[in-house]
Amino acid sequence: MLYNPVMLKRIEAILSLAIILLLFAYLLPASSPRPGTTLDRARASTRSNEFNYEAWTYDAVWLKLQQSALGLPQYIKREDQIALVLESVRLTESILKAEYQLQLIYTDPNIHDKDQASAHLRAEIEKLTARQNRVQPIAESVIQAQATQMLAEQNLTFLGQPTPSVLYHVSPLPLNLVISRRDKIEQINAISLQPGIALEDQIKLEDDVARTMAASTLIVPVGGIGAYPTMVMRTEYFTWQVGVVIHEWTHNFLSLRPLGMNYGMTSELRTMNETAASIVENEIGPLLLKRYYPTFAASRLDPSTTRSGQRFGLVAWNPALTPSPLPTWGEGLGVRADDPPPFDFRAEMHITRVRVDELLADGKIEEAEAYMETRRQFFWDNGYAIRKLNQAYFAFYGAYADVPGGAAGEDPVGPAVRTLREQSASLADFLNLIARMDSYQDLLDAIGEGK
C-alpha cells in the first residue's frame, strides 16, 4: 500500500474530531434539569414535550464527521467560499419568505382550495430546500474555518487551534421553559421543550408548572444552545448568526473550565457566563464580518443603541425575535420637529426591573406582579408586544448584561464582568481569567472590589 501523507493526515484529523466529540458529549453539563421532588412533579406536565438532545447530538456529530471527511472548505477558493455562504443566506431568506406566504394561504378563510393555491409555493420550497441541503453544510464549514482564524488571531488557541474546535449546526431549536422564584428574580430551573409547540399549549404548560412549583414561569424561544456541536437557529439575519457561532463556542470553551462547569449553580455564575460570552461575541463577530463580509459589517447594528434587552436563546440576542414593534401612525414618514423623543425600550425596561426588585425586597409579591402587568401594557401601547412580563422574564433576559441597562436592572454582576474586561490587556487575558472563576467573589476580588 502506497504511503499517502495527505490521506493519513485526513484520517488523523477525523479520528481526533471523533474523540473530541465523544469527550464533549460526556463532559458537557446535562441539558435536562437536575432531578428533584418538586421538579419531578412539574415535569409530569412537560415530559412528553421535552427536547431529545441525545438524538440531535447523534445526528449533528455524524454530519460533522462527514464534513471533516470531505475536507471542505480547504479545497475551495476564498471567493468561492464567501459566495457559497452568501448563497446559503439568500436561500434561507427565500425559504422563510415562501413558508410565511404558505402560512398565509392556509390561514386565509377566503381561499377554499388551499392545496391548489399553495402548490407552486410548496414546489418552490422543496426546490430551495434541496439546494440548501447541499450548500448549508459547506457554508457551516466555511464559517467554522473563518471563526477559527479570528480566534487564533486573538490568541484564543492551544497549539494553534481553538479548544474545543469551532463546530455548529443550523437546525430548529428547542423552546426554553424558564422557572423562577416568585419572591425573588432568580432562575431555579429550565426545561428544554420541543420546537413548534402551539402557543395555547405553551401557556398551559407554563400554568401547570407554575401551580406545581409555586413559581413564575415563561417559555421563550432560543437562538442558540451550547451543546457540541453547538445549535444555531435558522435565520436570514447573517450578522446575528455569526455572533451566535462565536458566543456558543465561548460557552464550549468555558464548559471545560470552572466557570462553565458551574454555570447553573448560582444566578451570579450564570450571568458571568452569559455576559462573558456576549463580550467575546461582540468583539470577534465584527472582526470576522469586516474581514470576510465587509458589506454585512458596514450594516451591522450598534448593540449599544439597538439591542432592546431582549436576548433570545440561552446564549444569544436574535433581532428576528425581539418584541415586534406594532404599526404606529406615521411609521416610515419621518419624525416631526415637535414629536416627542422616540420610546427608549432599554431605559423603560431598566426602570421596570429596578422597581420590581424593590417591591420583591419588601415582600410585596402580588403588588410586584400587578406592576409588571401594568408595565407590560405600557410597552404594548408604545409598540412592543411582550406576551408575559414576570419574574421568569427578568431571570432569563437579565443574565445577558454586556450592555448597561435593560432587563438586568441594577444587578452588579454584569458591570463587574465589563470592568474585568476593561482591566484586561486583551480579550484572551479576560476570557482565560474569568474562565478559572467559580464564584462571584472571585470576580469581585479580581477587579479589586472584594471584601
VEXTINU-265932 format. One line per 2 residues: number of its first residue (from 1); their letters; for each residue x negated, y negated, z of N, C-alpha, C. Coordinates in steps of 0.05 Angstrom, whole numbers, m for minus. Layout:
<atoms>
NUM	a	X:Y:Z:X:Y:Z:X:Y:Z; ...
</atoms>
This chain:
<atoms>
1	ml	m17:24:0:0:0:0:m18:m25:0; m12:m43:m18:m28:m68:m20:m23:m86:3
3	yn	m44:m99:13:m42:m118:35:m31:m145:24; m9:m154:35:4:m178:26:6:m197:50
5	pv	m13:m216:53:m13:m233:77:12:m251:79; 23:m259:56:47:m276:57:71:m260:68
7	ml	74:m235:58:96:m218:67:92:m211:97; 67:m205:104:61:m198:132:68:m222:151
9	kr	61:m246:142:68:m269:158:98:m273:160; 112:m268:138:141:m270:139:154:m250:158
11	ie	144:m225:158:155:m205:176:149:m213:205; 125:m223:210:117:m232:237:136:m254:246
13	ai	142:m272:228:160:m295:236:188:m285:242; 198:m265:226:224:m254:231:226:m240:258
15	ls	205:m224:263:204:m209:289:202:m229:312; 187:m250:309:185:m269:331:212:m283:336
17	la	226:m290:314:252:m302:317:271:m283:330; 271:m258:323:289:m238:335:284:m236:365
19	ii	258:m236:373:251:m235:402:261:m260:416; 257:m283:404:266:m308:417:296:m308:420
21	ll	311:m300:399:340:m299:401:350:m281:423; 338:m257:425:345:m239:446:339:m250:474
23	lf	316:m263:476:308:m275:501:327:m296:510; 336:m313:492:354:m334:499:382:m323:506
25	ay	390:m303:492:416:m291:498:417:m281:527; 393:m273:537:391:m263:564:387:m285:584
27	ll	372:m306:577:364:m326:596:384:m349:599; 397:m356:576:415:m379:578:438:m375:597
29	pa	446:m395:612:467:m392:631:493:m382:618; 508:m366:633:533:m356:622:552:m378:616
31	ss	566:m376:594:585:m397:586:610:m396:602; 617:m372:613:641:m369:628:636:m379:657
33	pr	658:m388:670:655:m397:698:647:m374:716; 634:m381:738:628:m361:758:654:m351:771
35	pg	655:m325:777:679:m314:789:684:m326:816; 709:m329:823:717:m338:849:746:m332:853
37	tt	755:m329:878:783:m320:883:803:m339:870; 800:m365:875:819:m385:864:817:m387:834
39	ld	792:m387:824:788:m389:796:798:m365:781; 794:m341:793:804:m317:781:834:m318:777
41	ra	848:m330:796:877:m333:793:884:m353:771; 868:m374:769:872:m393:748:867:m380:720
43	ra	847:m363:719:841:m350:693:862:m330:684; 880:m323:702:902:m307:694:919:m321:672
45	st	918:m348:673:932:m364:653:916:m368:627; 889:m366:630:872:m373:607:858:m349:594
47	rs	857:m327:607:840:m304:598:846:m297:569; 871:m295:561:878:m286:534:870:m307:513
49	ne	864:m332:522:857:m353:504:827:m361:505; 812:m346:521:784:m354:525:766:m347:500
51	fn	746:m363:496:729:m360:473:709:m337:477; 704:m322:456:686:m299:457:658:m308:448
53	ye	641:m316:467:614:m325:460:596:m302:449; 601:m278:459:584:m256:451:587:m250:421
55	aw	612:m250:412:617:m244:383:606:m267:366; 610:m292:375:600:m315:360:569:m313:358
57	ty	556:m308:380:527:m307:381:516:m285:363; 529:m262:363:520:m239:346:521:m248:317
59	da	543:m260:308:545:m268:280:525:m289:273; 521:m309:291:502:m331:286:473:m321:285
61	vw	466:m303:303:439:m291:304:434:m277:278; 453:m261:269:449:m246:244:445:m265:220
63	lk	461:m286:220:458:m306:198:431:m319:198; 421:m326:222:395:m339:224:372:m320:217
65	lq	375:m295:223:354:m276:215:354:m273:185; 377:m273:172:379:m272:143:365:m297:131
67	qs	371:m320:142:359:m345:132:328:m343:135; 319:m333:157:290:m331:161:277:m312:141
69	al	291:m290:135:281:m271:116:278:m283:88; 296:m302:81:295:m314:55:272:m335:53
71	gl	263:m344:77:241:m363:77:248:m391:68; 274:m398:67:282:m425:60:278:m443:83
73	pq	272:m469:79:272:m483:54:243:m487:43; 224:m472:52:196:m478:45:190:m476:16
75	yi	207:m462:0:202:m459:m28:218:m479:m45; 232:m497:m32:248:m517:m46:235:m544:m43
77	kr	233:m559:m65:221:m586:m65:237:m604:m46; 222:m623:m35:235:m641:m15:259:m655:m26
79	ed	257:m665:m50:280:m679:m62:304:m661:m66; 298:m636:m72:320:m616:m76:332:m608:m49
81	qi	315:m607:m28:326:m602:m1:346:m623:7; 338:m648:4:356:m670:11:381:m670:m5
83	al	379:m664:m31:402:m662:m49:421:m641:m39; 411:m618:m30:428:m596:m20:443:m604:5
85	vl	428:m618:23:441:m628:48:464:m647:41; 459:m666:23:479:m685:16:502:m672:2
87	es	497:m651:m14:519:m637:m27:536:m623:m6; 523:m612:15:538:m599:36:556:m619:51
89	vr	546:m643:55:562:m664:67:586:m671:50; 581:m674:24:604:m681:6:624:m658:5
91	lt	615:m634:5:633:m611:4:650:m610:29; 638:m615:52:653:m616:77:674:m637:76
93	es	667:m661:67:686:m683:65:709:m676:46; 703:m663:24:724:m655:5:742:m634:17
95	il	731:m615:31:747:m593:43:765:m605:64; 755:m622:81:771:m634:103:794:m651:91
97	ka	788:m665:70:808:m682:57:830:m664:45; 822:m643:32:842:m624:20:858:m610:41
99	ey	845:m603:63:860:m589:85:880:m608:97; 873:m634:99:892:m653:110:916:m657:91
101	ql	911:m658:65:933:m660:46:950:m636:46; 938:m612:50:953:m588:52:972:m588:77
103	ql	961:m598:99:977:m600:123:1001:m619:119; 997:m641:105:1019:m659:99:1041:m646:83
105	iy	1033:m630:64:1053:m616:48:1071:m598:65; 1058:m583:83:1072:m564:99:1088:m577:122
107	td	1084:m603:127:1099:m617:147:1120:m636:135; 1119:m639:109:1138:m657:95:1165:m643:91
109	pn	1186:m652:105:1213:m639:102:1225:m642:74; 1215:m661:58:1226:m665:31:1214:m646:10
111	ih	1194:m631:18:1182:m611:0:1193:m584:7; 1208:m572:m10:1221:m546:m4:1204:m522:m11
113	dk	1193:m522:m35:1176:m500:m43:1147:m508:m37; 1139:m503:m13:1113:m513:m3:1090:m497:m16
115	dq	1095:m471:m21:1074:m455:m33:1067:m465:m61; 1087:m471:m77:1083:m480:m104:1070:m508:m103
117	as	1080:m525:m85:1069:m553:m84:1040:m553:m75; 1032:m533:m60:1005:m533:m49:986:m514:m64
119	ah	995:m501:m85:979:m481:m99:952:m493:m108; 953:m517:m120:929:m529:m131:909:m536:m108
121	lr	920:m545:m85:903:m551:m63:889:m526:m51; 905:m505:m49:894:m480:m38:872:m469:m56
123	ae	877:m472:m83:856:m463:m102:831:m480:m100; 835:m506:m96:812:m524:m93:797:m518:m68
125	ie	811:m514:m46:797:m508:m20:781:m482:m23; 793:m462:m36:779:m437:m40:753:m440:m56
127	kl	755:m456:m77:731:m461:m94:710:m477:m78; 718:m498:m64:699:m514:m49:687:m497:m27
129	ta	702:m481:m13:692:m465:9:672:m444:m1; 677:m432:m24:658:m413:m35:631:m426:m41
131	rq	632:m450:m52:607:m465:m56:593:m472:m30; 609:m481:m11:598:m489:15:585:m466:29
133	nr	597:m442:27:586:m418:39:558:m412:28; 553:m420:4:526:m416:m8:507:m439:0
135	vq	517:m463:2:500:m486:6:494:m491:36; 514:m487:53:511:m494:81:488:m480:95
137	pi	483:m454:92:460:m441:105:434:m454:97; 431:m462:72:406:m475:63:404:m502:76
139	ae	427:m517:76:427:m544:89:419:m542:118; 429:m522:132:422:m519:160:393:m514:163
141	sv	381:m497:146:353:m491:147:336:m516:142; 345:m533:123:331:m557:117:331:m576:141
143	iq	354:m580:153:356:m599:176:340:m588:200; 340:m561:203:324:m549:225:295:m555:221
145	aq	285:m553:196:257:m558:190:251:m588:194; 269:m606:185:265:m634:189:264:m642:218
147	at	283:m631:234:283:m636:263:258:m626:276; 249:m603:267:224:m592:278:200:m611:273
149	qm	199:m622:249:178:m641:243:179:m666:261; 203:m676:265:205:m700:282:198:m694:311
151	la	206:m671:321:199:m664:348:169:m661:351; 156:m649:330:127:m646:331:113:m673:332
153	eq	123:m692:317:111:m719:317:115:m733:344; 134:m724:360:138:m735:387:124:m719:408
155	nl	108:m700:399:93:m682:417:111:m665:435; 134:m658:424:152:m640:439:150:m612:428
157	tf	125:m602:428:120:m576:417:100:m561:435; 99:m534:430:79:m517:444:66:m501:422
159	lg	39:m504:419:24:m491:398:35:m499:370; 44:m524:368:53:m535:343:82:m530:336
161	qp	97:m516:353:125:m511:348:142:m519:372; 166:m529:366:185:m534:389:191:m508:403
163	tp	194:m509:429:201:m485:444:227:m491:460; 249:m478:452:251:m459:430:253:m472:403
165	sv	253:m455:382:256:m465:355:283:m479:352; 284:m498:333:309:m512:327:327:m493:310
167	ly	349:m484:321:368:m467:307:396:m476:314; 412:m480:293:440:m487:298:457:m475:276
169	hv	483:m474:282:502:m464:262:528:m479:264; 538:m488:241:564:m503:240:587:m483:239
171	sp	606:m487:257:629:m470:258:651:m483:275; 676:m472:274:697:m482:292:688:m478:321
173	lp	691:m498:338:682:m496:365:705:m492:385; 698:m480:408:719:m476:428:728:m503:440
175	ln	752:m502:451:761:m524:467:750:m521:496; 749:m542:511:738:m541:538:759:m550:558
177	lv	766:m531:575:785:m537:597:769:m547:621; 770:m572:627:755:m585:649:772:m584:674
179	is	760:m576:696:774:m574:722:759:m591:742; 773:m611:753:760:m630:772:776:m630:798
181	rr	763:m637:819:777:m643:845:796:m666:841; 817:m667:857:835:m690:855:826:m712:874
183	dk	814:m705:897:806:m725:916:779:m738:910; 766:m729:889:740:m740:881:735:m733:852
185	ie	723:m751:837:717:m745:809:692:m727:808; 697:m701:805:676:m682:806:684:m656:792
187	qi	671:m650:770:678:m625:756:670:m601:773; 689:m583:778:683:m559:794:682:m534:776
189	na	692:m536:752:690:m514:733:699:m522:706; 693:m506:686:702:m510:659:705:m483:646
191	is	726:m480:630:732:m455:616:734:m460:586; 718:m445:571:719:m448:542:742:m432:530
193	lq	757:m445:513:781:m433:501:778:m432:471; 793:m414:459:792:m410:430:800:m436:416
195	pg	788:m442:393:796:m465:377:824:m461:366; 837:m483:360:863:m481:346:887:m476:363
197	ia	885:m478:389:908:m474:407:927:m497:403; 953:m492:399:972:m513:395:973:m532:419
199	le	979:m557:414:978:m577:435:997:m570:458; 1021:m560:451:1040:m554:472:1030:m531:489
201	dq	1015:m513:478:1003:m491:493:980:m501:510; 965:m521:500:943:m533:516:955:m546:541
203	ik	977:m561:537:989:m574:560:999:m554:581; 1010:m532:572:1020:m512:590:996:m500:606
205	le	974:m494:592:950:m483:606:940:m503:626; 938:m529:619:929:m549:638:947:m549:663
207	dd	973:m549:659:992:m550:681:990:m525:699; 988:m501:686:986:m476:701:961:m476:719
209	va	938:m483:707:913:m483:722:913:m504:744; 924:m528:738:926:m549:758:942:m541:782
211	rt	964:m527:778:980:m517:800:966:m496:816; 953:m477:802:940:m455:816:916:m464:833
213	ma	901:m484:823:877:m492:836:881:m519:852; 905:m530:850:910:m556:863:888:m576:854
215	as	884:m577:828:863:m592:816:873:m610:793; 855:m626:783:860:m642:759:849:m628:735
217	tl	864:m626:713:855:m610:690:859:m626:665; 842:m620:645:844:m633:619:829:m615:598
219	iv	842:m610:576:829:m595:554:819:m616:534; 793:m614:528:781:m633:510:768:m618:487
221	pv	767:m630:463:752:m618:441:722:m622:445; 706:m605:433:677:m608:436:664:m611:409
223	gg	642:m624:409:627:m628:384:603:m611:381; 594:m599:403:570:m582:403:567:m568:429
225	ig	555:m544:428:550:m528:452:522:m517:451; 509:m518:474:481:m509:476:478:m479:478
227	ay	492:m463:462:486:m435:460:460:m432:444; 453:m408:436:430:m405:419:434:m383:399
229	pt	436:m390:373:434:m416:361:455:m435:372; 450:m461:371:469:m480:381:493:m482:362
231	mv	516:m489:374:541:m491:359:546:m521:353; 552:m527:327:557:m554:319:583:m555:303
233	mr	599:m575:308:625:m577:295:622:m585:266; 640:m574:250:642:m582:222:653:m611:220
235	te	638:m628:206:647:m656:204:633:m668:180; 645:m690:169:633:m705:148:616:m728:159
237	yf	616:m731:186:600:m752:198:571:m742:201; 556:m746:181:529:m734:179:510:m745:201
239	tw	511:m772:205:493:m783:225:499:m772:253; 524:m768:259:531:m756:284:521:m727:286
241	qv	525:m712:264:517:m684:264:487:m681:269; 471:m698:257:442:m697:261:436:m702:291
243	gv	450:m721:303:446:m726:331:453:m702:349; 474:m688:342:482:m665:357:461:m643:356
245	vi	450:m639:332:429:m619:329:406:m624:348; 397:m650:350:376:m657:368:385:m654:397
247	he	409:m663:403:420:m662:430:421:m633:440; 431:m616:423:434:m588:431:407:m574:434
249	wt	388:m581:417:361:m570:420:350:m578:448; 355:m603:456:346:m612:482:357:m595:504
251	hn	382:m588:502:394:m570:522:381:m543:522; 374:m533:499:360:m507:497:332:m510:511
253	fl	319:m532:505:293:m537:518:295:m538:548; 316:m552:558:320:m554:587:328:m528:600
255	sl	342:m511:584:352:m486:596:330:m467:605; 306:m471:594:283:m454:603:268:m467:626
257	rp	279:m489:636:265:m504:657:285:m511:680; 275:m519:703:292:m522:726:317:m539:722
259	lg	315:m562:708:338:m579:705:360:m565:690; 354:m552:668:375:m538:653:385:m513:667
261	mn	367:m499:681:375:m475:696:396:m481:718; 394:m506:728:412:m514:749:434:m533:739
263	yg	440:m532:714:459:m551:700:484:m555:716; 498:m534:724:524:m537:736:524:m537:766
265	mt	501:m538:779:500:m535:808:512:m560:822; 508:m583:812:519:m608:823:527:m626:800
267	se	545:m645:806:553:m665:786:529:m682:778; 511:m688:797:488:m704:791:469:m690:771
269	lr	465:m664:775:448:m650:756:460:m648:728; 486:m645:727:500:m644:701:496:m671:687
271	tm	499:m693:701:496:m720:689:467:m724:681; 448:m714:697:419:m716:689:414:m701:663
273	ne	425:m677:661:422:m661:636:433:m675:612; 458:m684:614:472:m696:591:460:m722:583
275	ta	452:m738:603:441:m764:597:413:m762:584; 397:m743:595:371:m738:583:373:m729:554
277	as	392:m710:549:396:m700:522:405:m722:503; 422:m740:514:431:m763:497:409:m782:491
279	iv	391:m786:510:368:m804:505:350:m793:483; 345:m767:484:329:m754:463:343:m756:437
281	en	368:m751:436:384:m753:412:383:m781:400; 386:m801:417:387:m829:407:360:m839:397
283	ei	338:m826:406:312:m835:397:302:m820:372; 307:m794:372:297:m778:350:316:m777:326
285	gp	342:m777:331:361:m777:309:357:m799:289; 354:m824:297:349:m846:278:323:m843:263
287	ll	302:m832:276:277:m827:263:279:m807:240; 294:m786:245:299:m766:224:314:m778:201
289	lk	335:m793:207:351:m805:186:335:m825:169; 318:m841:183:302:m861:169:282:m847:151
291	ry	271:m825:160:251:m810:144:263:m797:119; 285:m783:123:295:m766:102:321:m776:89
293	yp	337:m792:103:363:m801:93:366:m831:99; 350:m848:86:350:m876:93:377:m890:88
295	tf	392:m880:69:418:m892:64:436:m889:88; 436:m864:100:452:m859:124:440:m875:148
297	aa	414:m877:149:402:m891:172:410:m920:172; 412:m932:148:419:m960:146:448:m965:156
299	sr	465:m944:154:493:m948:161:499:m937:189; 478:m927:203:482:m915:229:493:m937:249
301	ld	514:m930:264:526:m949:282:508:m953:306; 508:m977:317:493:m984:341:509:m972:365
303	ps	497:m952:379:512:m940:400:518:m958:423; 503:m979:427:508:m998:449:534:m1014:445
305	tt	542:m1016:420:566:m1032:414:589:m1016:403; 584:m992:394:606:m977:382:615:m953:397
307	rs	599:m942:414:607:m918:429:627:m927:451; 651:m916:449:672:m925:466:672:m911:493
309	gq	652:m894:498:652:m879:523:665:m852:519; 675:m846:496:686:m820:490:665:m802:480
311	rf	652:m787:497:631:m769:488:644:m742:485; 649:m733:461:663:m708:457:643:m685:455
313	gl	651:m663:465:634:m640:465:620:m638:492; 610:m614:498:595:m611:522:569:m627:521
315	va	561:m634:497:536:m647:494:535:m671:476; 557:m679:462:553:m700:442:577:m717:438
317	wn	572:m742:430:593:m760:421:601:m754:393; 626:m756:387:636:m750:359:654:m772:350
319	pa	646:m789:332:662:m811:323:688:m802:310; 689:m778:300:714:m768:288:735:m762:309
321	lt	727:m760:334:745:m751:355:749:m772:376; 739:m796:373:744:m817:393:773:m823:392
323	ps	785:m834:414:813:m841:414:819:m858:389; 837:m849:373:843:m862:348:856:m889:352
325	pl	844:m911:343:858:m937:345:884:m936:329; 905:m945:342:931:m946:329:933:m970:310
327	pt	948:m968:288:951:m991:270:960:m1015:284; 948:m1038:280:956:m1063:292:961:m1084:271
329	wg	976:m1104:278:982:m1125:258:956:m1139:250; 954:m1144:224:931:m1158:214:906:m1141:210
331	eg	909:m1115:214:885:m1098:211:874:m1101:183; 848:m1106:182:835:m1108:156:838:m1136:143
333	lg	851:m1154:157:856:m1181:145:838:m1202:157; 819:m1193:174:801:m1212:187:812:m1222:213
335	vr	797:m1239:227:804:m1249:253:806:m1280:251; 828:m1290:261:831:m1319:260:815:m1332:282
337	ad	809:m1357:279:792:m1372:299:805:m1373:326; 832:m1373:327:846:m1375:352:854:m1348:363
339	dp	845:m1326:351:852:m1300:361:836:m1295:387; 848:m1279:405:833:m1272:429:810:m1253:422
341	pp	790:m1250:441:768:m1232:435:778:m1204:431; 763:m1188:415:771:m1161:410:771:m1144:436
343	fd	788:m1124:437:791:m1107:461:765:m1092:465; 754:m1094:489:729:m1080:496:735:m1054:511
345	fr	736:m1032:496:744:m1007:508:725:m999:531; 699:m1001:526:680:m992:546:682:m1008:572
347	ae	685:m1034:569:687:m1051:593:713:m1044:608; 735:m1040:594:760:m1034:608:759:m1006:620
349	mh	746:m987:607:744:m961:619:726:m962:644; 706:m978:643:689:m982:666:705:m993:690
351	it	721:m1013:685:738:m1025:706:756:m1003:718; 767:m987:700:786:m966:709:772:m946:727
353	rv	748:m937:718:734:m917:734:727:m928:762; 717:m952:763:709:m964:788:733:m966:807
355	rv	756:m974:797:780:m976:815:789:m949:824; 789:m929:806:797:m902:814:778:m891:836
357	de	752:m895:833:734:m886:854:740:m899:881; 747:m925:880:754:m939:905:778:m927:918
359	ll	799:m922:902:824:m911:913:820:m883:924; 805:m867:910:800:m840:919:783:m840:945
361	ad	764:m858:946:747:m860:970:764:m867:995; 786:m881:990:804:m888:1012:825:m867:1017
363	gk	823:m844:1002:842:m822:1006:869:m827:992; 871:m846:975:897:m853:961:898:m839:934
365	ie	902:m812:935:902:m796:911:925:m803:893; 949:m803:904:973:m808:887:972:m836:875
367	ea	962:m855:891:960:m883:881:940:m884:858; 918:m870:861:897:m869:840:908:m857:815
369	ea	924:m836:817:935:m823:794:956:m840:780; 972:m855:796:991:m873:785:977:m896:770
371	ym	955:m905:782:939:m927:769:928:m917:742; 917:m893:742:906:m882:717:927:m880:695
373	et	952:m873:702:973:m871:682:980:m899:672; 980:m919:690:985:m946:681:964:m956:662
375	rr	939:m949:669:917:m957:651:918:m942:624; 926:m917:625:929:m902:600:948:m917:581
377	qf	970:m926:592:989:m941:576:978:m967:566; 961:m980:583:948:m1004:576:929:m999:552
379	fw	915:m977:552:897:m971:529:914:m966:504; 936:m952:508:954:m947:485:963:m974:473
381	dn	971:m992:490:981:m1018:480:959:m1034:465; 934:m1027:471:912:m1041:458:899:m1024:436
383	gy	913:m1003:427:904:m988:403:888:m963:408; 888:m952:433:873:m928:439:892:m906:450
385	ai	894:m885:435:912:m863:443:898:m843:460; 901:m844:486:890:m825:504:913:m808:515
387	rk	913:m782:511:935:m765:519:938:m764:549; 916:m761:563:917:m758:592:892:m771:604
389	ln	896:m789:623:874:m802:637:876:m794:666; 857:m778:675:858:m767:702:829:m762:712
391	qa	827:m749:735:801:m744:747:784:m726:729; 796:m707:716:782:m689:698:770:m704:674
393	yf	785:m724:664:776:m740:642:750:m754:650; 749:m767:673:725:m781:682:703:m762:689
395	af	710:m739:700:689:m719:708:674:m710:683; 688:m707:661:676:m698:636:661:m720:622
397	yg	675:m741:615:662:m762:599:642:m779:614; 645:m781:640:627:m797:656:599:m786:658
399	ay	595:m760:650:569:m748:652:550:m758:630; 561:m770:609:544:m779:587:539:m809:591
401	ad	517:m814:606:512:m841:616:487:m854:604; 481:m848:579:457:m860:566:462:m889:559
403	vp	488:m897:558:495:m925:552:509:m936:577; 502:m960:587:515:m971:611:545:m974:607
405	gg	559:m972:630:588:m977:630:604:m953:622; 629:m958:613:646:m937:604:656:m919:627
407	aa	661:m894:621:674:m875:639:656:m868:663; 630:m874:662:613:m868:684:616:m887:708
409	ge	629:m910:703:633:m929:724:607:m938:737; 607:m937:764:583:m946:779:566:m922:788
411	dp	570:m899:776:554:m875:783:525:m882:779; 508:m879:799:480:m887:797:462:m868:782
413	vg	472:m844:775:454:m824:764:445:m832:736; 463:m840:719:456:m848:692:435:m870:691
415	pa	440:m892:706:420:m913:707:392:m904:717; 392:m884:736:366:m874:745:352:m859:723
417	vr	367:m844:707:354:m829:685:343:m849:664; 359:m870:659:349:m890:640:324:m905:650
419	tl	324:m909:677:300:m922:689:275:m904:685; 279:m878:689:257:m859:686:246:m860:657
421	re	264:m862:638:255:m864:610:239:m890:606; 249:m912:618:235:m938:614:207:m937:627
423	qs	204:m922:649:179:m920:663:160:m900:650; 170:m883:632:153:m862:619:138:m873:595
425	as	114:m865:592:97:m875:570:107:m865:542; 121:m842:542:130:m831:517:155:m814:522
427	la	169:m808:500:193:m791:503:185:m763:513; 162:m753:504:153:m727:513:147:m727:543
429	df	134:m749:553:129:m751:582:155:m751:597; 175:m766:588:201:m768:601:214:m740:602
431	ln	216:m727:579:230:m701:579:216:m680:595; 190:m679:593:175:m659:608:177:m664:639
433	li	178:m689:646:181:m695:675:208:m689:686; 229:m698:672:256:m693:682:263:m664:681
435	ar	251:m649:662:258:m620:659:249:m605:683; 229:m614:698:220:m600:722:236:m605:747
437	md	255:m623:745:271:m631:769:294:m612:773; 300:m607:799:323:m590:805:341:m604:826
439	sy	338:m630:829:356:m645:847:356:m674:839; 377:m688:847:379:m717:843:357:m731:859
441	qd	350:m720:882:329:m732:899:303:m732:884; 297:m711:868:273:m711:852:272:m735:833
443	ll	295:m741:822:296:m764:803:291:m790:818; 304:m794:841:300:m818:857:271:m821:865
445	da	259:m799:873:230:m800:881:213:m808:857; 220:m798:834:203:m804:810:204:m833:802
447	ig	226:m846:807:228:m875:799:223:m894:822; 214:m882:845:207:m899:867:230:m908:884
449	eg	253:m894:883:276:m902:899:284:m882:920; 266:m862:923:272:m841:943:269:m851:971
451	k	282:m838:990:281:m846:1018:256:m836:1031
</atoms>
